[in-house]
Amino acid sequence: MDWLRKLRGFQIVGLVIVAALAAGFTGYSLADKASSPGPRVEKNVTAPAYGRITYPKDWQEEKTISAAESQADVISKASRHSPDATTIIRAVAIKFEADFDIKTLPDEAVQSLSREIQGFSLVSKEITKVDGHQSVEIRYKREGYEYLMVIIPHPQSSKAFYLTFKAKDNDFDKIVSDIREINQSFVKYINSDF
């Protein structure tokens, strides 16, 4: 299936970048990619979704992203303090096959993440809905942090959206209501723009 190849394909485009996004930038900076050998690109660009997603009041949206983040399809980033948490949103172009079945995505995503993220410990995986859009939620732990990756396949726009949230283990439950609010705002954004 093409969406799975693309899920694996973003590993080819930037396996380290994807693992860093999912793992919350542990051990690797996306800025490093921008300074690596190859074509030189401007360091920072305006985040494509800047100002289009409503974040809860304690969250600060970043206006700019690095060139490497842009190349990794990052469209929005935000963070908060007390408790500390971050989110990164990616929009990856995908050609969905006619036989696309979201039911296979949770297991395949978990397999991919467990191969690529050292210390990956699955908490839960499920198919959910965010304001009518089917999605997959993968919740996992790694090195004292808890993560939630929400994958929203959007065949209408030939994109899959990846929303990754990170907070310390003991703080994660404190941001769950924020996550739901961000997810709902994000779906309003994709409904209006895609």
Salt bridges, closest charged atoms under 4 A:
ASP2 OD1 - ARG5 NH2 3.59
ASP58 OD2 - ARG80 NH2 3.68
GLU62 OE1 - LYS77 NZ 3.34
GLU69 OE2 - LYS77 NZ 2.67
ASP84 OD1 - HIS81 ND1 3.14
GLU97 OE2 - ARG5 NH2 3.58
ASP107 OD1 - LYS125 NZ 2.16
GLU137 OE2 - ARG180 NH1 2.89
GLU143 OE1 - ARG142 NH1 3.58
GLU146 OE2 - ARG139 NE 2.29
ASP171 OD1 - LYS174 NZ 3.14
ASP173 OD1 - ARG139 NH2 2.83
ASP178 OD2 - ARG80 NH1 2.76
ASP193 OD2 - ARG52 NH1 2.61
